Amino acid sequence: MRRRHDLAVFGLALLLRLLHLVDIHDLPWYGVPIIDGANYARLARVIASGGLLGGGEAFWQPPLYSYFLALPFALFGPEMTPVYLLQAVVGALSCVLAARLGERVFGANAGLAAGLVMALYAPLIYFDIQPLIPVVHLVLTLGGLLVLARAGSGDAPAGGGLRRAAWLGGGALWGLSAVATPNILLAVPVAAGWAWRRAGRTAALLLLAGAGLPVAMVAARNLAVAGEPVLISANGGINFYIGNNPDYDRTVRARPGGEFERIAQEPENLGIIGAAARSRWFASRGFAFALSYPGPALRLYVRKALDIVAGREIPRNENMYDYRGTSRVLRLLLWRRGVACPFGLLAPLALAGVCLGLGAAAGRVTAAGRAGSALLLLYAGAYASSILLFFPTDRYRLPLVPVAAIFAGRMLTAGAVAWRRRAILLALAIGLVVFNLDIGVAQESWPEEAALNRAYALRARGRDALARAAYEEALALNPRRLDPHNALAAMAAAGGDWPGAETHYRALVDLAPDFVEARTMLGRALAGQGRTAEAREQWLTAAHLAPAAGPALAELTLSWLAEGVLETAYDYGGQAVRARPDLPETHFALASAARALRRRDVAVREFAEAARLFPEGSDGRRRAGEILERMRRARAGSAPPPRQ
């Protein structure tokens, strides 16, 4: 029977995911990873091409998903269809794992119901066909839960060694899951406490050791490769700040390309340039908000708590409801009509399933079932707390869904007697109200996001004219959005259209006067038109706004160098390197000024450092290397001949 159940769950889950994949195949951005997906794909290409350590910097985002992507990239090239087919299989496997876990805790029928709920759950279908973390994180988390539930049930494999291996293996699966999404680390000590209570101190220590090993390996890599004490990834601090600041509505919508860069540059502008240091700076700002403004912080946490239990799916950058017009599967399984499907239906059933265990039905659950049920609730509580600490959106809530599906499966298979109990009916009624309190709240609608996504995909495919039109459409929908201005300015600059670049960079500066990078690039656009004095004014303003504005100081260096004012250029070059020793451009600018002044030792040192910092294969590294070689040959040619 178990095999038939597994096949039914897996087959239905895979079928629905493949149908969704077929329906979205013709979308303009299909096959082009966007937003966070673009960052994961970029790192995956490095890994697939042989850079198994993932470059020379501390990981910006948790790296496991990029390593997952690297396998199909290495086999089939950077095409997304093989990736999505693999993810559809992995997502279907997660549904089977949820069914197995539900069976272990509440019996075969409840497990089957849980697996079918997972197979039909629309947000899971949606994210299984996205270039994002959840598909990998969920399968590892569920695998860990299943192994731990079995180890703590008393019917783990016979033999002390095998039982210890189960505790260690369950922890290791969660450790790998943390390398995909670190939130689960908050659940590890809670699960260790459960393990101690179930099987003693050794079990808890083995679980902790297993979870710590993958994390320690990533931390060691970050330290060895980049010299940075970064546990998993360097984006934890900024993500904490995004969810803990007085301008939450603005920061939670930030996406790479404009607004996010403006936020991310803040510590750099102050001279805080290390990955770990920047992360700590953002985290400290988040904590400072909570401590300095407890009232607004408390109201924000109440709002985030309501968002966690909201029936609707709250988007981060893309709105999955927009896909209902394309995907027949989502049109059927994702809607808001009186209640929100699916979460507004699933969560009340899960609440009733939890309450079912508090009454007479609790006595019909085995000891192993009660232990597994406790583990699920402890995990869900810890994970929900981690979401509350940061910010709740659709994909960040997904790891709670398998637990809800298992308790809902219990309720769905409890029998008619349970459904007639007043306490259960009351729990269902309360759940339908609580988990649909937002039914009158308008769905988040950011129409410019679809235009931005389309523009990014068109630009990635080299269709610049259509990309510009899409960016202009995004601007028309939201004239105060930074991202389209930033992209249009960059495209104009890349094509040598300096007046066009100036127009959009000026718009950026008008919208965000403290956007130092925009001022620096505005100066470059002005310099490209021969308006050197105006360009220098922008660069000086950037340096005044941010004493560590290394790129602006480097531009000043090269500007004065071009006019032959060498000492002034050299002074600015020194300031640029002191402000941003981590940027190759600052070293290149100082080296150029030093070379013009015939300060050979400084020039050689700075060109060498610039060549080291420029990315492998970049024009900057090539230029710095060529200049160093010419200087070496010139030195060799001017040396006196050796004595005979």
C-alpha positions as CSV (number, residue, x, y, z in Angstrom):
1,M,0.0,0.0,0.0
2,R,2.8,2.4,0.8
3,R,4.3,2.0,-2.6
4,R,0.9,2.7,-4.3
5,H,0.5,5.8,-2.1
6,D,3.9,7.0,-3.0
7,L,3.3,6.5,-6.7
8,A,0.0,8.3,-6.6
9,V,1.4,11.3,-4.8
10,F,4.5,11.5,-6.9
11,G,2.6,11.0,-10.2
12,L,0.0,13.7,-9.4
13,A,2.6,16.1,-8.2
14,L,4.9,15.6,-11.2
15,L,1.9,15.9,-13.6
16,L,0.8,19.2,-12.2
17,R,4.3,20.7,-12.3
18,L,4.8,19.6,-15.8
19,L,1.5,21.1,-16.9
20,H,2.4,24.3,-15.3
21,L,5.8,24.2,-17.0
22,V,4.2,23.7,-20.4
23,D,1.8,26.6,-19.8
24,I,4.5,29.2,-18.9
25,H,7.0,28.1,-21.5
26,D,6.2,31.0,-23.8
27,L,6.4,33.8,-21.3
28,P,9.0,36.4,-22.3
29,W,11.2,35.8,-19.3
30,Y,11.0,32.0,-19.3
31,G,14.5,30.7,-19.5
32,V,16.1,33.9,-18.1
33,P,16.6,33.8,-14.4
34,I,15.6,37.2,-12.9
35,I,16.1,39.0,-9.6
36,D,17.6,36.6,-7.1
37,G,17.5,33.8,-9.7
38,A,20.0,35.8,-11.8
39,N,22.5,35.8,-8.9
40,Y,22.1,32.1,-8.3
41,A,22.6,31.4,-12.0
42,R,25.6,33.6,-12.2
43,L,27.4,31.7,-9.4
44,A,26.2,28.4,-10.9
45,R,27.9,29.2,-14.2
46,V,31.2,29.9,-12.4
47,I,30.9,26.5,-10.6
48,A,29.9,24.6,-13.7
49,S,32.9,26.0,-15.6
50,G,35.3,24.6,-13.0
51,G,35.4,27.1,-10.3
52,L,34.3,24.7,-7.6
53,L,35.0,27.1,-4.8
54,G,32.6,29.6,-6.3
55,G,34.9,32.5,-6.9
56,G,37.2,34.5,-4.6
57,E,34.7,36.4,-2.4
58,A,32.6,35.5,0.6
59,F,29.3,34.1,-0.6
60,W,26.7,36.9,-0.9
61,Q,23.7,34.5,-0.9
62,P,23.5,31.0,0.5
63,P,25.3,28.9,-2.1
64,L,23.7,25.4,-2.1
65,Y,21.1,26.2,-4.7
66,S,23.8,27.5,-7.1
67,Y,25.7,24.2,-6.6
68,F,22.5,22.4,-7.4
69,L,22.0,24.5,-10.6
70,A,25.6,23.9,-11.6
71,L,25.0,20.2,-12.3
72,P,22.4,20.6,-15.1
73,F,24.4,23.6,-16.3
74,A,27.5,21.5,-16.6
75,L,25.6,18.8,-18.4
76,F,23.2,20.8,-20.7
77,G,24.6,24.3,-20.6
78,P,22.9,27.3,-18.9
79,E,19.4,26.3,-20.2
80,M,16.5,26.4,-17.8
81,T,14.2,23.7,-19.2
82,P,16.5,20.9,-17.9
83,V,16.7,22.7,-14.6
84,Y,12.9,23.0,-14.3
85,L,12.4,19.3,-15.3
86,L,14.8,18.3,-12.5
87,Q,13.1,20.6,-10.1
88,A,9.7,19.2,-10.9
89,V,11.0,15.7,-10.0
90,V,12.6,17.0,-6.7
91,G,9.4,18.9,-5.9
92,A,7.3,15.7,-6.4
93,L,9.8,13.9,-4.2
94,S,9.2,16.4,-1.4
95,C,5.5,15.5,-1.6
96,V,6.3,11.9,-1.1
97,L,8.5,12.7,1.9
98,A,5.7,14.7,3.4
99,A,3.4,11.7,2.9
100,R,6.0,9.4,4.5
101,L,6.3,11.8,7.5
102,G,2.6,12.0,7.9
103,E,2.3,8.2,7.8
104,R,4.9,7.9,10.5
105,V,3.1,10.4,12.7
106,F,-0.6,9.8,12.1
107,G,-0.9,6.7,9.9
108,A,-1.1,5.7,6.3
109,N,-4.3,7.5,5.3
110,A,-3.3,10.8,6.9
111,G,0.1,10.5,5.2
112,L,-1.6,10.0,1.8
113,A,-3.8,13.0,2.4
114,A,-0.8,15.1,3.4
115,G,1.1,14.1,0.2
116,L,-1.9,14.9,-2.0
117,V,-2.3,18.3,-0.3
118,M,1.4,19.0,-1.0
119,A,1.0,17.8,-4.6
120,L,-2.0,20.2,-5.1
121,Y,-0.6,23.2,-3.2
122,A,-0.3,25.9,-5.8
123,P,2.6,28.0,-4.4
124,L,4.7,24.8,-4.2
125,I,3.9,24.1,-7.9
126,Y,4.8,27.7,-8.8
127,F,8.1,27.8,-6.9
128,D,9.2,24.3,-8.1
129,I,9.4,25.9,-11.6
130,Q,11.3,29.0,-10.5
131,P,15.1,29.4,-10.3
132,L,14.9,29.8,-6.6
133,I,15.9,28.0,-3.4
134,P,12.6,26.5,-2.0
135,V,12.7,23.3,-4.0
136,V,16.1,22.3,-2.6
137,H,15.5,23.6,0.9
138,L,12.2,21.8,1.3
139,V,13.4,18.3,0.2
140,L,16.4,18.5,2.6
141,T,14.2,19.9,5.4
142,L,11.6,17.1,5.0
143,G,14.3,14.5,4.7
144,G,15.8,15.7,7.9
145,L,12.5,15.7,9.7
146,L,11.7,12.2,8.5
147,V,15.1,10.8,9.7
148,L,14.8,12.6,13.1
149,A,11.2,11.5,13.6
150,R,12.3,7.9,12.9
151,A,15.4,8.2,15.2
152,G,13.2,9.6,18.0
153,S,10.4,7.1,17.7
154,G,12.2,4.2,19.2
155,D,11.9,2.1,16.1
156,A,15.1,3.4,14.4
157,P,17.4,0.8,12.9
158,A,18.6,-1.7,15.4
159,G,22.1,-1.2,16.8
160,G,23.5,1.7,18.6
161,G,25.8,2.7,15.7
162,L,22.9,2.9,13.2
163,R,20.8,4.9,15.7
164,R,23.6,7.3,16.2
165,A,24.1,7.6,12.5
166,A,20.4,8.5,12.2
167,W,20.8,11.4,14.6
168,L,23.9,12.6,12.8
169,G,22.4,12.1,9.4
170,G,19.2,14.0,10.2
171,G,21.3,16.9,11.6
172,A,23.4,16.9,8.4
173,L,20.4,17.1,6.2
174,W,19.3,20.2,8.2
175,G,22.8,21.6,7.9
176,L,22.7,21.3,4.2
177,S,19.3,22.8,4.2
178,A,20.8,25.8,6.2
179,V,23.4,26.2,3.4
180,A,20.3,26.8,1.1
181,T,18.2,28.9,3.6
182,P,19.9,29.6,7.0
183,N,16.5,30.2,8.8
184,I,16.4,26.6,9.7
185,L,19.3,27.1,12.1
186,L,16.9,28.6,14.6
187,A,15.1,25.2,14.6
188,V,18.2,23.2,15.2
189,P,18.7,23.9,18.9
190,V,14.9,23.3,19.5
191,A,15.1,20.0,17.7
192,A,18.3,19.1,19.8
193,G,16.3,19.7,22.9
194,W,13.6,17.4,21.7
195,A,16.3,14.8,20.8
196,W,17.8,15.1,24.3
197,R,14.4,14.5,25.9
198,R,13.7,11.5,23.6
199,A,17.1,9.8,23.5
200,G,19.5,11.6,25.8
201,R,22.5,14.0,25.5
202,T,24.4,12.0,22.9
203,A,21.5,12.2,20.5
204,A,21.3,15.9,20.9
205,L,25.0,16.4,20.4
206,L,25.1,14.2,17.3
207,L,22.2,16.2,15.8
208,L,24.1,19.5,16.5
209,A,27.3,18.1,15.1
210,G,25.6,16.9,11.9
211,A,23.9,20.3,11.4
212,G,27.1,22.1,12.1
213,L,29.3,20.2,9.7
214,P,28.0,21.6,6.4
215,V,27.8,25.1,7.9
216,A,31.4,24.9,9.2
217,M,32.6,23.8,5.7
218,V,31.0,26.9,4.1
219,A,32.4,29.2,6.8
220,A,35.8,27.7,6.4
221,R,35.6,28.3,2.6
222,N,34.6,31.9,3.1
223,L,37.5,32.4,5.5
224,A,40.1,30.6,3.4
225,V,39.1,32.2,0.0
226,A,38.0,35.7,1.1
227,G,39.5,36.1,4.5
228,E,36.0,36.9,5.8
229,P,34.4,35.4,8.9
230,V,31.1,34.9,7.2
231,L,29.1,31.9,8.5
232,I,27.1,31.1,5.3
233,S,26.4,34.2,3.3
234,A,26.9,37.9,3.7
235,N,23.3,39.0,2.9
236,G,21.9,38.1,6.4
237,G,22.5,41.6,7.8
238,I,20.8,43.5,5.0
239,N,17.9,41.1,5.0
240,F,17.4,41.6,8.7
241,Y,17.5,45.4,8.2
242,I,15.0,45.2,5.3
243,G,12.6,43.6,7.7
244,N,13.4,45.9,10.7
245,N,13.4,49.6,9.8
246,P,10.9,52.5,9.8
247,D,10.6,52.4,6.0
248,Y,9.6,48.7,5.7
249,D,7.2,49.2,2.7
250,R,10.1,50.6,0.6
251,T,12.8,48.3,1.6
252,V,10.8,45.1,1.3
253,R,10.2,45.8,-2.3
254,A,13.8,46.6,-3.2
255,R,15.2,44.5,-6.0
256,P,18.6,44.4,-7.7
257,G,19.2,47.2,-10.1
258,G,18.3,50.4,-8.3
259,E,16.7,50.7,-4.9
260,F,18.6,47.7,-3.5
261,E,22.0,49.0,-4.7
262,R,21.1,52.3,-3.0
263,I,20.5,50.5,0.3
264,A,23.5,48.2,-0.1
265,Q,25.9,51.0,-0.7
266,E,25.3,52.7,2.6
267,P,28.0,51.0,4.7
268,E,30.4,51.2,1.8
269,N,29.9,55.0,1.7
270,L,31.1,55.0,5.3
271,G,34.2,53.0,4.5
272,I,32.8,49.7,5.8
273,I,33.8,47.5,3.0
274,G,34.3,43.9,4.3
275,A,31.4,41.5,3.7
276,A,31.2,40.5,7.3
277,A,31.5,44.1,8.5
278,R,28.8,45.3,6.1
279,S,26.5,42.6,7.3
280,R,27.1,43.5,11.0
281,W,26.4,47.2,10.2
282,F,23.0,46.4,8.7
283,A,22.2,44.1,11.5
284,S,23.1,46.7,14.1
285,R,20.8,49.2,12.3
286,G,17.9,46.7,12.5
287,F,18.5,46.2,16.2
288,A,18.9,49.9,16.8
289,F,15.4,50.5,15.2
290,A,13.8,48.0,17.6
291,L,15.6,49.5,20.7
292,S,15.2,53.2,19.8
293,Y,11.6,53.0,18.5
294,P,9.9,50.2,20.4
295,G,6.4,51.3,19.6
296,P,6.8,51.4,15.8
297,A,8.9,48.2,16.0
298,L,6.1,46.4,17.9
299,R,3.5,47.5,15.4
300,L,5.7,46.3,12.6
301,Y,6.1,42.9,14.3
302,V,2.3,42.7,14.7
303,R,1.9,43.4,11.0
304,K,4.5,40.8,10.1
305,A,2.8,38.2,12.3
306,L,-0.5,38.9,10.5
307,D,1.3,38.6,7.2
308,I,2.6,35.1,8.2
309,V,-1.0,33.9,8.9
310,A,-2.5,35.8,5.9
311,G,-4.5,33.8,3.5
312,R,-3.1,35.6,0.4
313,E,0.4,35.0,-1.0
314,I,2.5,38.1,-0.4
315,P,5.0,38.7,-3.2
316,R,8.6,39.6,-2.9
317,N,9.3,40.8,-6.4
318,E,7.1,38.6,-8.6
319,N,3.4,38.2,-8.0
320,M,2.4,34.6,-8.6
321,Y,-1.3,35.6,-9.1
322,D,-0.2,37.2,-12.3
323,Y,0.6,33.7,-13.6
324,R,-3.1,32.7,-13.3
325,G,-3.8,34.1,-16.8
326,T,-1.2,31.8,-18.2
327,S,-1.1,28.7,-16.1
328,R,-4.3,26.5,-16.0
329,V,-3.0,24.8,-12.9
330,L,-2.7,28.1,-11.0
331,R,-6.0,29.3,-12.3
332,L,-7.6,26.2,-10.7
333,L,-5.7,26.0,-7.5
334,L,-4.8,29.6,-6.6
335,W,-7.6,32.1,-5.9
336,R,-9.3,34.5,-3.4
337,R,-13.0,34.3,-3.3
338,G,-14.4,34.7,0.2
339,V,-11.5,32.6,1.4
340,A,-8.0,32.4,0.0
341,C,-7.0,29.1,-1.7
342,P,-4.9,27.3,-0.8
343,F,-3.5,28.7,2.5
344,G,-6.8,30.1,3.8
345,L,-8.2,26.6,3.5
346,L,-5.2,24.5,4.5
347,A,-4.3,26.4,7.7
348,P,-7.8,26.0,9.3
349,L,-7.7,22.3,8.6
350,A,-4.2,22.1,10.1
351,L,-5.4,24.0,13.2
352,A,-8.2,21.6,13.6
353,G,-5.8,18.7,13.2
354,V,-3.6,20.1,16.0
355,C,-6.7,20.5,18.2
356,L,-7.7,16.9,17.5
357,G,-4.6,15.8,19.3
358,L,-5.6,17.6,22.4
359,G,-8.8,15.7,23.0
360,A,-9.9,12.1,23.2
361,A,-8.4,11.3,19.8
362,A,-4.9,11.9,21.3
363,G,-5.1,8.6,23.0
364,R,-5.4,6.8,19.6
365,V,-2.0,8.2,18.5
366,T,1.0,6.0,19.2
367,A,3.9,7.2,21.3
368,A,6.0,7.5,18.2
369,G,3.2,9.6,16.7
370,R,3.1,11.9,19.7
371,A,6.9,12.3,19.5
372,G,6.8,13.1,15.8
373,S,3.9,15.5,16.3
374,A,5.9,17.4,18.9
375,L,8.9,17.6,16.6
376,L,6.7,19.0,13.8
377,L,5.2,21.7,16.1
378,L,8.5,22.6,17.6
379,Y,10.1,23.0,14.1
380,A,7.1,25.0,12.8
381,G,7.2,27.4,15.8
382,A,10.9,28.0,15.5
383,Y,10.8,28.4,11.7
384,A,7.8,30.9,12.0
385,S,9.9,32.9,14.5
386,S,12.7,33.1,12.0
387,I,10.4,34.5,9.4
388,L,9.1,37.0,11.9
389,L,12.6,38.2,12.6
390,F,13.1,39.0,8.9
391,F,10.1,39.5,6.7
392,P,7.3,37.2,5.6
393,T,6.6,36.7,1.9
394,D,5.2,33.8,-0.2
395,R,8.4,31.8,-0.6
396,Y,9.7,32.3,2.9
397,R,6.4,30.8,4.3
398,L,6.7,27.7,2.2
399,P,8.7,25.6,4.8
400,L,5.7,25.7,7.1
401,V,3.4,24.2,4.5
402,P,4.5,20.5,4.9
403,V,3.7,20.7,8.7
404,A,0.3,22.2,7.9
405,A,-0.3,19.6,5.3
406,I,0.4,16.7,7.7
407,F,-1.9,18.1,10.4
408,A,-4.5,18.8,7.7
409,G,-4.1,15.3,6.5
410,R,-4.9,14.0,9.9
411,M,-8.0,16.1,10.1
412,L,-9.2,15.1,6.6
413,T,-8.9,11.4,7.6
414,A,-10.2,11.6,11.2
415,G,-13.6,10.2,10.4
416,A,-17.2,11.6,10.9
417,V,-17.1,11.5,14.7
418,A,-14.2,13.9,14.8
419,W,-15.9,16.3,12.4
420,R,-19.0,16.4,14.6
421,R,-17.1,17.4,17.7
422,R,-17.9,21.0,18.8
423,A,-14.3,21.8,19.7
424,I,-13.1,20.8,16.3
425,L,-15.8,22.7,14.5
426,L,-15.0,25.7,16.6
427,A,-11.3,25.4,15.7
428,L,-12.2,25.2,12.0
429,A,-14.4,28.3,12.3
430,I,-11.8,30.2,14.2
431,G,-9.2,29.2,11.6
432,L,-11.3,30.2,8.7
433,V,-11.6,33.7,10.3
434,V,-8.0,34.1,11.5
435,F,-6.3,32.8,8.3
436,N,-8.6,34.9,6.1
437,L,-8.5,38.1,8.1
438,D,-6.9,39.7,5.0
439,I,-9.7,38.7,2.6
440,G,-10.7,42.4,2.4
441,V,-7.1,43.5,1.8
442,A,-6.3,44.2,-1.8
443,Q,-3.8,41.9,-3.4
444,E,-0.4,43.6,-3.7
445,S,-0.3,45.0,-7.2
446,W,3.0,46.2,-8.6
447,P,2.2,46.4,-12.3
448,E,5.7,47.8,-13.1
449,E,7.3,44.5,-11.9
450,A,6.0,42.5,-14.8
451,A,7.4,45.2,-17.2
452,L,10.7,45.2,-15.4
453,N,10.9,41.4,-15.6
454,R,10.1,41.4,-19.3
455,A,12.7,44.2,-19.9
456,Y,15.4,42.3,-18.0
457,A,14.8,39.1,-20.0
458,L,14.7,41.0,-23.3
459,R,18.0,42.7,-22.4
460,A,19.6,39.4,-21.4
461,R,18.7,38.1,-24.9
462,G,20.2,41.1,-26.7
463,R,16.9,42.6,-27.8
464,D,17.8,46.0,-26.5
465,A,15.1,48.0,-28.4
466,L,12.3,45.9,-26.9
467,A,14.0,46.0,-23.5
468,R,14.1,49.8,-23.6
469,A,10.4,49.9,-24.5
470,A,9.6,47.7,-21.5
471,Y,11.6,49.8,-19.2
472,E,9.8,52.9,-20.5
473,E,6.5,51.1,-19.8
474,A,7.7,50.4,-16.2
475,L,8.5,54.1,-15.8
476,A,5.1,55.1,-17.1
477,L,3.4,52.8,-14.5
478,N,5.6,54.1,-11.7
479,P,7.6,57.3,-12.4
480,R,9.2,57.2,-9.0
481,R,10.7,53.7,-9.4
482,L,14.5,53.8,-9.5
483,D,15.1,50.5,-11.3
484,P,14.0,51.5,-14.8
485,H,15.9,54.8,-14.7
486,N,19.0,52.9,-13.6
487,A,18.7,50.3,-16.4
488,L,18.0,52.8,-19.1
489,A,20.9,55.0,-18.0
490,A,23.3,52.0,-18.1
491,M,22.0,50.9,-21.5
492,A,22.5,54.4,-22.9
493,A,26.0,54.7,-21.4
494,A,26.9,51.3,-22.8
495,G,25.9,52.5,-26.3
496,G,27.8,55.8,-26.0
497,D,24.6,57.8,-25.8
498,W,25.8,60.1,-23.1
499,P,23.0,62.6,-23.3
500,G,20.5,59.8,-22.8
501,A,22.5,58.4,-19.9
502,E,22.6,61.9,-18.4
503,T,18.8,62.2,-18.6
504,H,18.2,59.1,-16.6
505,Y,21.0,59.6,-14.1
506,R,19.7,63.1,-13.4
507,A,16.3,61.6,-12.8
508,L,17.8,59.1,-10.4
509,V,19.6,61.9,-8.5
510,D,16.4,63.9,-8.3
511,L,14.6,60.9,-6.9
512,A,17.4,59.8,-4.5
513,P,19.9,62.7,-3.9
514,D,22.0,60.4,-1.6
515,F,22.4,57.7,-4.3
516,V,26.2,58.0,-4.6
517,E,26.6,55.6,-7.4
518,A,24.1,57.5,-9.5
519,R,26.0,60.7,-9.0
520,T,29.3,59.0,-9.9
521,M,27.8,57.7,-13.1
522,L,26.1,61.1,-13.9
523,G,29.6,62.6,-13.7
524,R,30.8,60.0,-16.2
525,A,27.9,60.8,-18.5
526,L,28.8,64.5,-18.3
527,A,32.5,63.8,-18.9
528,G,31.6,61.8,-22.0
529,Q,30.0,65.0,-23.4
530,G,33.2,67.0,-22.6
531,R,31.5,68.8,-19.7
532,T,34.4,68.2,-17.4
533,A,33.7,70.9,-14.8
534,E,30.1,69.7,-14.3
535,A,31.4,66.1,-14.0
536,R,33.9,67.0,-11.3
537,E,31.1,68.8,-9.4
538,Q,29.1,65.6,-9.3
539,W,32.1,63.5,-8.3
540,L,33.0,66.0,-5.5
541,T,29.4,65.9,-4.3
542,A,29.5,62.1,-4.2
543,A,32.7,62.3,-2.2
544,H,31.2,64.8,0.2
545,L,28.1,62.6,0.6
546,A,30.2,59.5,1.2
547,P,33.8,60.0,2.3
548,A,34.5,56.4,1.1
549,A,33.2,57.1,-2.5
550,G,36.2,55.4,-4.1
551,P,34.8,55.3,-7.6
552,A,34.1,59.0,-7.6
553,L,37.6,59.7,-6.3
554,A,39.0,57.5,-9.0
555,E,37.1,59.4,-11.7
556,L,38.5,62.7,-10.3
557,T,42.0,61.1,-10.5
558,L,41.7,60.2,-14.1
559,S,40.0,63.5,-15.0
560,W,42.9,65.6,-13.6
561,L,45.4,63.1,-15.1
562,A,43.8,63.7,-18.6
563,E,44.5,67.4,-18.2
564,G,48.1,66.9,-17.1
565,V,47.5,68.2,-13.5
566,L,49.6,65.2,-12.2
567,E,50.0,66.0,-8.5
568,T,46.3,66.8,-8.0
569,A,45.5,63.5,-9.8
570,Y,48.0,61.6,-7.6
571,D,46.5,63.1,-4.5
572,Y,43.0,62.0,-5.5
573,G,44.3,58.6,-6.4
574,G,45.7,58.2,-2.9
575,Q,42.4,59.2,-1.4
576,A,40.6,56.8,-3.6
577,V,42.8,53.8,-2.6
578,R,42.5,54.8,1.1
579,A,38.8,55.0,0.8
580,R,38.2,51.8,-1.1
581,P,41.3,49.5,-1.1
582,D,39.0,46.7,-2.2
583,L,38.2,48.1,-5.6
584,P,40.5,47.5,-8.6
585,E,39.5,50.8,-10.2
586,T,41.0,52.9,-7.4
587,H,44.3,51.1,-7.6
588,F,44.3,51.5,-11.4
589,A,43.7,55.2,-11.1
590,L,46.5,55.8,-8.6
591,A,48.8,53.6,-10.6
592,S,48.1,55.6,-13.8
593,A,48.9,58.9,-11.9
594,A,52.0,57.4,-10.4
595,R,53.2,56.2,-13.8
596,A,52.8,59.7,-15.3
597,L,54.8,61.1,-12.4
598,R,57.5,58.4,-13.0
599,R,57.0,57.0,-9.5
600,R,57.7,53.5,-10.8
601,D,57.5,51.6,-7.6
602,V,54.1,52.9,-6.7
603,A,52.8,52.4,-10.2
604,V,54.0,48.8,-10.3
605,R,52.6,48.0,-6.9
606,E,49.2,49.6,-7.7
607,F,48.9,48.1,-11.2
608,A,49.7,44.6,-9.7
609,E,47.0,45.1,-7.1
610,A,44.5,46.3,-9.7
611,A,45.3,43.2,-11.8
612,R,44.7,41.0,-8.8
613,L,41.4,42.5,-7.9
614,F,39.9,42.7,-11.4
615,P,37.8,39.6,-12.3
616,E,39.5,36.9,-14.3
617,G,39.1,37.5,-18.0
618,S,38.0,41.1,-17.6
619,D,39.3,44.0,-19.7
620,G,40.6,45.7,-16.6
621,R,42.8,42.8,-15.7
622,R,44.1,42.6,-19.3
623,R,44.9,46.3,-19.4
624,A,46.7,46.3,-16.0
625,G,48.7,43.2,-17.1
626,E,49.7,44.7,-20.4
627,I,50.9,47.9,-18.8
628,L,52.9,46.0,-16.2
629,E,54.5,44.0,-19.0
630,R,55.4,47.1,-20.9
631,M,56.9,48.7,-17.8
632,R,58.9,45.5,-17.2
633,R,60.2,45.5,-20.8
634,A,61.1,49.2,-20.6
635,R,63.0,48.6,-17.4
636,A,64.9,45.7,-18.9
637,G,65.7,47.7,-22.0
638,S,67.1,50.6,-20.1
639,A,69.2,48.5,-17.8
640,P,73.0,48.7,-18.4
641,P,74.5,45.6,-20.0
642,P,76.0,43.1,-17.6
643,R,79.8,43.2,-17.1
644,Q,81.9,40.6,-19.1
